[in-house]
Amino acid sequence: MMRLVWDILTDRTSLWVRWSKAEILKECSLWRLEPMQSHSVTWKSILNLRAQVAANLVYSVGRNSSWSLWHDPWFQNCSLISRLGSRVIYDSGLSRDATISEVILDSAWIWPEHVGQLREISIACADIPIGQHDSISWHVKGRPFSFKSAWESIRATHSGVPWAKIVWFKGVIPRHAFCFWLSFHKAHLTLDKLQNIGMVQCSQCSFGCGQQESMNHLFFECPFTKSVWSKVLEFNICPIPTACSWDSTASWALGRTKGRQFYRWMRRVGLTATIYHCWRERNNRIFKHVATPPFQVVDRIAFDVAKKAALCWNIPDTPTNRAVVENWGIDESVFITDRLLAGSRETGFRF
Ligand SMILES: [Zn+2]
């Protein structure tokens, strides 16, 4: 849509621009056109976008400038009439349709001196060079419209969450990542939440420990899931904490799983797989009435992790990496096999 505004402003040769000028604008400036009920949805959107478009425009004023002095957003991306009000037009003695060229003489600015409101503009204009011709750019002088910068200018920007790189990373299994992402949002519908809203009568943990199912309990205070998680930590040669909970696991993940090293990548893959398979086992017990012992859940995790890790290549053959590879039952082909290539090729993933 911004592109259409740009096309009109730059008078692009297109049937749509010609039609718009003839049927919609009818000699009126885009900046002066008032929205009307009869306008199409497209044109209503275009008119609503004007302020955002104006914020991206860079006007280069020519000595015979034909842009509207009062209505074009040529000065600091804002029209003078919206900045100063319409009274200034009357005070200046210039017409409502005045062009910028009317305050330029011999390539110099000549603002009406008797209008106090224009004094500030006049001073600021001293720094605005006057060129040979009018030209308009997008975002940076001399550049045409760009979809990328247009998108950047309108999209809502948010600071990244600290856990983004441990949830969405190269080689992660998408369904595991999604389940892990839900955990960081505490969005799993655990039984304690369902009981609070009256959807279930009982919130007892489905792993038979007799305690209430909550996020912290499920990942990994519960003896069942804790035994699974402990095995995964053991495979990855990580110390097993005496007390586990979702909160402590999340802070461990933030501090101990980031990085490009293979063993750190394995920690991330191991954790995301554990969260996924424990949640899946919990669902199987509740909805399918099928229970699997912890060692089989570990087997499922090991299967997924090993299958993914087998796609790695050029992993440095260090004692830590070798122990991790052996613990998970990953094929040795992931290690550097050609000494000549060692150091010349980056550790990578064939994903
Ligand atoms: Zn439990």
Residues whose N, C-alpha, C, O or C-beta is under 5 A from the ligand:
A	BS01	ZN	C205 F207 C209 C222 P223
